[in-house]
Each structure stands twice: as structure tokens, then as C-alpha cells.
């Protein structure tokens, strides 16, 4: 991999953007709305992120009315939210220009202060010249007059057609040898519209496996206790690995899950959560992630041994 390039550019159909790249990967973020990281992939290859170019996904009627008939749009890619989810607050329309600062090996995007919630979102992106690796630091600042209880929530919308792997919490070696587990160590949260027998999911001993199905329009979302701090997605002959450190001492939202995933007929979301914090006026909370990309990777079948054997070649464990 060669030198890093950071340049202002246009990216159809999203208008003005900024792009950081080396000889192997590139990352593109929008400037006319957001902050959104709209593209992430190998240079010259297919976008690993989903792009909602036809505006299939817009906000509900309640949010539409609250924000003076301006619609929140999915757009696609990576976005930052504050959890727990609420309507209309979560769906504040981020359709305005964002400030952009070029830094070493990347850029910082900063959205305007949201008039409804009084929070401000910021995303910092950096890559290295010798790795297909992206460092993401997302930040939320409270500009309101009162403390706010929230958890930073990073949502990565990946293109459909792939397979997601999420690790189950490992069984302690002592209990594994005894063949028992005296206390529960797996937490699952299900949303009201999610069917427990959804055929897109396999609930394994070591992994939860979600295979995207473009013919299945039913939405599905679940939350998991992801103590290992990683998730993986196979698609387009590539592998996208996402890392977000788990905090065993923190309290997480949505019944105590640290990771969530959502799918419909278009895409799959890999969602990382920070712990719930009381954010005082003027205070900022950060949410770091690491993304790694690998090319020429075949998608394994659903056998857990095959999945584990494949991932051992790529994961930083």
C-alpha cells in the first residue's frame, strides 16, 4: 500500500464528499448531509456499504410532523445515533451541510447542533498507509441545558447479499471441561416485529449467523451481549470485520445488550453500542470502532467449525 490521499470530491448521486484512500481501500463521506460514511471498500471495487439511492427508507409520520415536514432519510453507510431509540428524537433530519476538517490520514465530520435534541454528532475517520484498516471515533456532545442519559450507537449499513457472524459469549474453560454452565451468560433482546423462528438466523453454540435474503421483506432485529467485541460480514468476495470493545462494568441499553443487528430485503445493519452515560451540558462522549477489510475471501457455509476455521485467518483475537 502506498501513500494516503485525502481529497474533496463528488460522488454520484450524493454530491459533495470527502475521500480518504491508499492504494488498496477508500472511504467516502458526504458533506451535503450527515454525517454519513457512504462508501467503504477496496479501491475501484463494489461498495461494501448499502446506498439507499432510491429513498426507500424515510422516517415515520410522527417525526415528519415534528420536524416541520422535513424527512429523515436512511441514505445508507455508517451513521451515529444516541440510544435508547425514540421517536421523533432519533430521526432528526440530518439533511444539512456538515463541517469537515482534514487531519493526518483522514478527516473529521461535524454536524450542526440538533435544534430538537441539542446534541451534536461528530465522526473522525483515519486510515493507515500499510493496512486495509479504518479507525473510527464517533462523538456526541450535549449542548442542552440539562444532563442527558444516553449511549452512543454506531450503525453500519452493509449491502445485501452477505452473511453476518456474531460471536456468542464464550464458556469459561473450567465449566467447558465440566460440561455444565451454572449461570447464564447469553443475553438476547428481540424487537416486537422479530420472529424467533426467522429462517435467516441460525442460533449456534459459538455464533449467531444471519444470512441476508433479498426475497424476505420482513424486518428482523435482535440484540446480543457481544463480550468478544467483534462482528464479521462476508459479501462481494470480501470480509468486513468490525471491532468495538465491550465494557463489562457498564450498563447497556435495550435490556443490556452491547450489539444489535437489523435486516430487511435491502441490507444488514451491524450496530455497536456504548454504555449508558449521564452526559452533562458541554460534555462529550466517544465511541471508538475499528474496521478491517479483507479481499478474495469466500463465504463459508453455516457449519460452525467451517466459520471458525475461516475467521481464525483474519480476526485479531
PANUSE-704479 format. One record per residue (C-alpha): residue in one letter; y, x, z. Coordinates in steps of 0.02 Angstrom, whole numbers, plus 50000, padded with zeros to 5 digits. Example, Ala and Ser with C-alpha at 12.3 -4.5 7.8 and 13.67 -1.06 7.14 Angstrom:
<recs>
+--------+-------+-------+-------+
| residu |     v |     u |     w |
+--------+-------+-------+-------+
|      A | 49775 | 50615 | 50390 |
|      S | 49947 | 50684 | 50357 |
+--------+-------+-------+-------+
</recs>
This chain:
<recs>
+--------+-------+-------+-------+
| residu |     v |     u |     w |
+--------+-------+-------+-------+
|      X | 50000 | 50000 | 50000 |
|      X | 50173 | 50062 | 49956 |
|      X | 50348 | 50035 | 50018 |
|      X | 50410 | 49872 | 50088 |
|      X | 50535 | 49768 | 49989 |
|      X | 50647 | 49633 | 50064 |
|      X | 50745 | 49532 | 49937 |
|      X | 50837 | 49369 | 49915 |
|      X | 50759 | 49268 | 49775 |
|      X | 50725 | 49093 | 49710 |
|      X | 50555 | 49012 | 49724 |
|      X | 50520 | 48855 | 49622 |
|      X | 50541 | 48716 | 49674 |
|      X | 50611 | 48766 | 49843 |
|      X | 50771 | 48851 | 49787 |
|      X | 50847 | 48998 | 49880 |
|      X | 50721 | 49102 | 49977 |
|      X | 50691 | 49273 | 50051 |
|      X | 50536 | 49376 | 50012 |
|      X | 50459 | 49523 | 50101 |
|      X | 50318 | 49617 | 50016 |
|      X | 50222 | 49776 | 49998 |
|      X | 50105 | 49821 | 49856 |
|      X | 49971 | 49704 | 49922 |
|      X | 50045 | 49549 | 50008 |
|      X | 50203 | 49446 | 50003 |
|      X | 50283 | 49318 | 50118 |
|      X | 50418 | 49197 | 50060 |
|      X | 50529 | 49091 | 50172 |
|      X | 50653 | 48955 | 50124 |
|      X | 50841 | 48967 | 50153 |
|      X | 50900 | 48795 | 50095 |
|      X | 50799 | 48708 | 50232 |
|      X | 50685 | 48752 | 50375 |
|      X | 50645 | 48873 | 50446 |
|      X | 50485 | 48870 | 50342 |
|      X | 50375 | 49011 | 50283 |
|      X | 50323 | 48929 | 50121 |
|      X | 50213 | 49064 | 50045 |
|      X | 50090 | 49191 | 50113 |
|      X | 49961 | 49279 | 50007 |
|      X | 49912 | 49426 | 49903 |
|      X | 50046 | 49478 | 49780 |
|      X | 50025 | 49388 | 49615 |
|      X | 49883 | 49281 | 49683 |
|      X | 49872 | 49100 | 49737 |
|      X | 49970 | 49044 | 49889 |
|      X | 49858 | 49029 | 50042 |
|      X | 49981 | 48903 | 50115 |
|      X | 49993 | 48722 | 50063 |
|      X | 50153 | 48668 | 49975 |
|      X | 50199 | 48484 | 49977 |
|      X | 50286 | 48489 | 49809 |
|      X | 50272 | 48300 | 49782 |
|      X | 50337 | 48248 | 49954 |
|      X | 50176 | 48161 | 50003 |
|      X | 50216 | 48181 | 50188 |
|      X | 50378 | 48116 | 50264 |
|      X | 50424 | 48058 | 50438 |
|      X | 50394 | 47884 | 50511 |
|      X | 50517 | 47740 | 50510 |
|      X | 50572 | 47771 | 50690 |
|      X | 50627 | 47949 | 50653 |
|      X | 50705 | 47894 | 50490 |
|      X | 50815 | 47769 | 50580 |
|      X | 50859 | 47887 | 50723 |
|      X | 50921 | 48021 | 50606 |
|      X | 51034 | 47911 | 50502 |
|      X | 50909 | 47882 | 50361 |
|      X | 50879 | 48065 | 50326 |
|      X | 50693 | 48100 | 50312 |
|      X | 50594 | 48240 | 50392 |
|      X | 50482 | 48319 | 50260 |
|      X | 50325 | 48420 | 50279 |
|      X | 50369 | 48546 | 50142 |
|      X | 50216 | 48648 | 50193 |
|      X | 50186 | 48825 | 50253 |
|      X | 50224 | 48880 | 50431 |
|      X | 50343 | 48787 | 50546 |
|      X | 50392 | 48792 | 50729 |
|      X | 50396 | 48641 | 50845 |
|      X | 50411 | 48602 | 51029 |
|      X | 50260 | 48522 | 51113 |
|      X | 50219 | 48392 | 51176 |
|      X | 50242 | 48297 | 51014 |
|      X | 50361 | 48150 | 51022 |
|      X | 50445 | 48031 | 50902 |
|      X | 50579 | 48050 | 50845 |
|      X | 50616 | 48219 | 50927 |
|      X | 50476 | 48318 | 50843 |
|      X | 50529 | 48253 | 50673 |
|      X | 50710 | 48304 | 50675 |
|      X | 50750 | 48332 | 50489 |
|      X | 50763 | 48519 | 50458 |
|      X | 50839 | 48497 | 50286 |
|      X | 50994 | 48607 | 50311 |
|      X | 51026 | 48789 | 50267 |
|      X | 50959 | 48921 | 50386 |
|      X | 51041 | 49086 | 50432 |
|      X | 50947 | 49240 | 50379 |
|      X | 50959 | 49418 | 50444 |
|      X | 50870 | 49560 | 50356 |
|      X | 50786 | 49681 | 50477 |
|      X | 50670 | 49830 | 50459 |
|      X | 50516 | 49772 | 50364 |
|      X | 50562 | 49588 | 50368 |
|      X | 50689 | 49456 | 50415 |
|      X | 50744 | 49332 | 50548 |
|      X | 50774 | 49148 | 50509 |
|      X | 50880 | 49042 | 50624 |
|      X | 50905 | 48855 | 50606 |
|      X | 51060 | 48759 | 50660 |
|      X | 51057 | 48685 | 50836 |
|      X | 50975 | 48515 | 50826 |
|      X | 51103 | 48383 | 50873 |
|      X | 50970 | 48265 | 50942 |
|      X | 50865 | 48386 | 51045 |
|      X | 50992 | 48528 | 51072 |
|      X | 50859 | 48658 | 51036 |
|      X | 50871 | 48798 | 50908 |
|      X | 50722 | 48871 | 50816 |
|      X | 50704 | 49049 | 50756 |
|      X | 50565 | 49139 | 50663 |
|      X | 50551 | 49328 | 50645 |
|      X | 50437 | 49399 | 50510 |
|      X | 50385 | 49581 | 50490 |
|      X | 50251 | 49670 | 50387 |
|      X | 50189 | 49849 | 50379 |
|      X | 50180 | 49958 | 50225 |
|      X | 49998 | 50005 | 50254 |
|      X | 49919 | 49840 | 50310 |
|      X | 49894 | 49662 | 50249 |
|      X | 49961 | 49607 | 50416 |
|      X | 50108 | 49496 | 50465 |
|      X | 50190 | 49492 | 50636 |
|      X | 50271 | 49325 | 50679 |
|      X | 50381 | 49293 | 50830 |
|      X | 50442 | 49113 | 50845 |
|      X | 50578 | 49070 | 50971 |
|      X | 50652 | 48912 | 51043 |
|      X | 50820 | 48914 | 51133 |
|      X | 50881 | 48771 | 51242 |
|      X | 51065 | 48734 | 51206 |
|      X | 51064 | 48572 | 51304 |
|      X | 51147 | 48537 | 51472 |
|      X | 50983 | 48512 | 51565 |
|      X | 50819 | 48610 | 51584 |
|      X | 50686 | 48562 | 51457 |
|      X | 50497 | 48566 | 51485 |
|      X | 50412 | 48620 | 51325 |
|      X | 50281 | 48731 | 51246 |
|      X | 50314 | 48824 | 51084 |
|      X | 50199 | 48760 | 50948 |
|      X | 50166 | 48856 | 50787 |
|      X | 50093 | 48755 | 50643 |
|      X | 50019 | 48844 | 50491 |
|      X | 49980 | 48725 | 50348 |
|      X | 49846 | 48802 | 50238 |
|      X | 49795 | 48749 | 50064 |
|      X | 49648 | 48629 | 50050 |
|      X | 49476 | 48677 | 49990 |
|      X | 49432 | 48800 | 50128 |
|      X | 49332 | 48818 | 50288 |
|      X | 49405 | 48845 | 50461 |
|      X | 49316 | 48935 | 50602 |
|      X | 49372 | 48917 | 50783 |
|      X | 49278 | 49008 | 50922 |
|      X | 49205 | 48915 | 51069 |
|      X | 49238 | 48994 | 51240 |
|      X | 49102 | 49125 | 51269 |
|      X | 48970 | 49101 | 51402 |
|      X | 48979 | 49235 | 51538 |
|      X | 48839 | 49362 | 51513 |
|      X | 48764 | 49329 | 51685 |
|      X | 48747 | 49143 | 51651 |
|      X | 48686 | 49176 | 51474 |
|      X | 48543 | 49280 | 51545 |
|      X | 48502 | 49143 | 51670 |
|      X | 48506 | 49011 | 51534 |
|      X | 48625 | 48900 | 51632 |
|      X | 48809 | 48861 | 51648 |
|      X | 48857 | 48787 | 51815 |
|      X | 49036 | 48740 | 51770 |
|      X | 49114 | 48676 | 51608 |
|      X | 49211 | 48800 | 51504 |
|      X | 49244 | 48698 | 51346 |
|      X | 49388 | 48576 | 51330 |
|      X | 49410 | 48458 | 51182 |
|      X | 49555 | 48338 | 51154 |
|      X | 49542 | 48204 | 51020 |
|      X | 49683 | 48103 | 50945 |
|      X | 49667 | 47913 | 50932 |
|      X | 49635 | 47916 | 50744 |
|      X | 49499 | 48051 | 50755 |
|      X | 49317 | 48000 | 50738 |
|      X | 49197 | 48104 | 50844 |
|      X | 49066 | 48094 | 50706 |
|      X | 49183 | 48156 | 50569 |
|      X | 49071 | 48239 | 50440 |
|      X | 49198 | 48377 | 50406 |
|      X | 49163 | 48455 | 50576 |
|      X | 49015 | 48546 | 50650 |
|      X | 49018 | 48568 | 50839 |
|      X | 48916 | 48726 | 50861 |
|      X | 48874 | 48830 | 51014 |
|      X | 48982 | 48977 | 50961 |
|      X | 49102 | 48899 | 50836 |
|      X | 49186 | 48739 | 50783 |
|      X | 49179 | 48733 | 50593 |
|      X | 49294 | 48622 | 50491 |
|      X | 49266 | 48609 | 50304 |
|      X | 49409 | 48532 | 50205 |
|      X | 49364 | 48382 | 50095 |
|      X | 49490 | 48327 | 49964 |
|      X | 49398 | 48161 | 49944 |
|      X | 49417 | 48114 | 50127 |
|      X | 49590 | 48041 | 50161 |
|      X | 49557 | 48001 | 50345 |
|      X | 49663 | 48108 | 50460 |
|      X | 49574 | 48207 | 50595 |
|      X | 49647 | 48308 | 50738 |
|      X | 49569 | 48393 | 50887 |
|      X | 49625 | 48516 | 51018 |
|      X | 49518 | 48656 | 51092 |
|      X | 49526 | 48784 | 51230 |
|      X | 49532 | 48940 | 51122 |
|      X | 49512 | 49078 | 51251 |
|      X | 49467 | 49207 | 51119 |
|      X | 49640 | 49188 | 51040 |
|      X | 49594 | 49188 | 50855 |
|      X | 49552 | 49068 | 50714 |
|      X | 49499 | 49101 | 50535 |
|      X | 49511 | 49010 | 50369 |
|      X | 49412 | 49051 | 50212 |
|      X | 49488 | 48996 | 50046 |
|      X | 49528 | 49059 | 49871 |
|      X | 49406 | 49206 | 49892 |
|      X | 49513 | 49265 | 50038 |
|      X | 49510 | 49260 | 50226 |
|      X | 49661 | 49216 | 50334 |
|      X | 49645 | 49266 | 50517 |
|      X | 49769 | 49208 | 50647 |
|      X | 49789 | 49283 | 50821 |
|      X | 49882 | 49205 | 50968 |
|      X | 49848 | 49269 | 51143 |
|      X | 49778 | 49145 | 51269 |
|      X | 49858 | 49140 | 51442 |
|      X | 49725 | 49099 | 51575 |
|      X | 49860 | 49073 | 51707 |
|      X | 49967 | 48950 | 51607 |
|      X | 49966 | 48761 | 51591 |
|      X | 49945 | 48699 | 51413 |
|      X | 49997 | 48531 | 51339 |
|      X | 49887 | 48394 | 51263 |
|      X | 49756 | 48387 | 51401 |
|      X | 49757 | 48575 | 51424 |
|      X | 49713 | 48641 | 51251 |
|      X | 49783 | 48804 | 51181 |
|      X | 49738 | 48773 | 50998 |
|      X | 49738 | 48621 | 50884 |
|      X | 49685 | 48584 | 50707 |
|      X | 49726 | 48441 | 50590 |
|      X | 49662 | 48395 | 50419 |
|      X | 49681 | 48262 | 50285 |
|      X | 49643 | 48258 | 50099 |
|      X | 49777 | 48388 | 50061 |
|      X | 49771 | 48529 | 50186 |
|      X | 49712 | 48603 | 50351 |
|      X | 49828 | 48648 | 50494 |
|      X | 49797 | 48794 | 50612 |
|      X | 49905 | 48757 | 50765 |
|      X | 49938 | 48878 | 50908 |
|      X | 50015 | 48827 | 51073 |
|      X | 50107 | 48920 | 51208 |
|      X | 50106 | 48868 | 51391 |
|      X | 50222 | 48732 | 51453 |
|      X | 50380 | 48809 | 51524 |
|      X | 50540 | 48747 | 51602 |
|      X | 50674 | 48815 | 51486 |
|      X | 50844 | 48821 | 51569 |
|      X | 51005 | 48797 | 51471 |
|      X | 51037 | 48954 | 51368 |
|      X | 50860 | 49018 | 51394 |
|      X | 50743 | 49068 | 51252 |
|      X | 50552 | 49064 | 51248 |
|      X | 50450 | 49166 | 51124 |
|      X | 50284 | 49133 | 51039 |
|      X | 50205 | 49284 | 50951 |
|      X | 50066 | 49273 | 50821 |
|      X | 49980 | 49399 | 50707 |
|      X | 49912 | 49353 | 50535 |
|      X | 49791 | 49461 | 50437 |
|      X | 49735 | 49437 | 50258 |
|      X | 49576 | 49499 | 50175 |
|      X | 49534 | 49480 | 49992 |
|      X | 49369 | 49468 | 49898 |
|      X | 49287 | 49376 | 50044 |
|      X | 49152 | 49248 | 50007 |
|      X | 49148 | 49090 | 50111 |
|      X | 48993 | 49088 | 50222 |
|      X | 48882 | 48936 | 50242 |
|      X | 48882 | 48838 | 50405 |
|      X | 48747 | 48939 | 50492 |
|      X | 48824 | 49016 | 50648 |
|      X | 48732 | 49180 | 50626 |
|      X | 48798 | 49197 | 50448 |
|      X | 48975 | 49156 | 50506 |
|      X | 48968 | 49281 | 50648 |
|      X | 48897 | 49418 | 50537 |
|      X | 49037 | 49391 | 50411 |
|      X | 49179 | 49385 | 50537 |
|      X | 49123 | 49543 | 50627 |
|      X | 49181 | 49638 | 50473 |
|      X | 49360 | 49577 | 50493 |
|      X | 49403 | 49522 | 50669 |
|      X | 49496 | 49630 | 50796 |
|      X | 49386 | 49596 | 50947 |
+--------+-------+-------+-------+
</recs>
